[in-house]
Amino acid sequence: MAQEQIPESANKGLEGIVACTTEISTIHDVTLLYRGYTIEDLAQNCGFEETVHLLWNGKLPNAGELEKFKGELQAKATLSADYLTVLETIAKTTAHSMAKLRTAISHFGLTDAGAENITPAGVVANATRLTGAFGTIVAAMSRLEQGQKPIAPVAGKTIAWNFLNMVRGKEPTADEEKLFDTALVLHADHELNASTFTARVVASTMSDYYSDITGGLCSLKGPLHGGANEAVMIMLKEIGTYDKVDSFIDDAVKNGKKVMGIGHRVYKNGDPRAKILKELSLVTCKKAGLEDYHRMLVRIQEQMEEKKGLMPNVDFYSGLVYTALGLRPRDFTPIFAVSRVSGWSAQVLEQYANNRIYRPRGFWTGPTDKKVVPIAQR
């Protein structure tokens, strides 16, 4: 039976398909906007908590509102002894770091008496509880995996400061705190990427907030999404030295191999977040003795732009930033989630407020005239 011609609208990966209206974030011209503010403006002038308030409330907080909001998040940062025991059990498994985090966050939702409340106030309460605790959870898991005791958060400190201190057991410098805080701002939201779309699809069924976020985590786990920054560091180690970059790229281009952290489905003139991290990371890389890796990335960027017309995305430099800050590659994708939970929360709030369940169609390419043959004749 002749197949119908596949319409242009039935494209793979839903490229170019508009799935909803949103006021949270968008790629506009050559930059990324959160609630109308460019990512360059926010990265330079706002901290992570300030950015989270913007994403959830649609406006930047004044000084009093910011202090109150920080207090609300900090009040949820400390983990109970019972939950830490759960994390100890999860940490002992040999699973992928994101599989462990998925389980840890799902269990965290089980301990919330208001988990099924998907009113705006209920979702905000759940989001505050989880966003405040997320960095503590990831840091605790990291230390437990390494046979170390978790470190409690310090009151009055930012999420960025506390995370670095809790993971490393060493207070960050002001420059380190600023660099990591900026990385959190840059990763907070990014319109309808795979994990955000997943979270919104789950929310569209009127499921609970923790299911939405767990769905987002499952999507983020994939190496084509959240795991790309770790893959960039693996690539650098594979190349080895600066003088081998050109031959590596020549081979990749010739044989159609993927260069991790290069290219983006939407950005065609480069990811503005990558540009920011490229500039901010150099000083920290020099202090950490990783200047050669930074030079290698710059050369890879130049070669890929020249040979393929492709530019780096945010993952290209973020893995090196985290390495320079003394963080393990295994923790890179969970760190992504420490930031992105804020964007997922904003997105599901918006989904609940103007909901219609997602139900796309698939263009049929199989036969339509088959008949069942009796089992004795098969």
Buried (B, 14 or more C-beta within 10 A) or exposed (E): EEEEEEEEEBEEEBEEEEEBEBEBBBBEEEBBBBBEBBBBEBBEEBBBBBBBBBBBBEEBBEEEBBEEBBEBBBEBBEBEEEBBEBBEEBBEEEEEBBBBBBBBBBBBBEEBEBBBBBEEEBBBBBBBBBBBBBBBBBBBBBBBBEEEEBBBBBEEBBBBBBBBBBBBEEEBEEEBBBBBBBBBBBBBBBBBBBBBBBBBBBBBEEBBBBBBBBBBBBBBBBEEBBBBBBBBBEBBEEBEEEEEBBEBBEEBBEEEEEBBBBBBEBBEEBBBBBBBBBEBBBBBBEEBEBBEBBBBBBBBBEBBBEBBEBBBBBBBBBBBBBBBBEBBBBBBBBBBBBBBBBBBBBBBBBBBEEBEEBEEEEEEEEEEEEEEEEEEEE
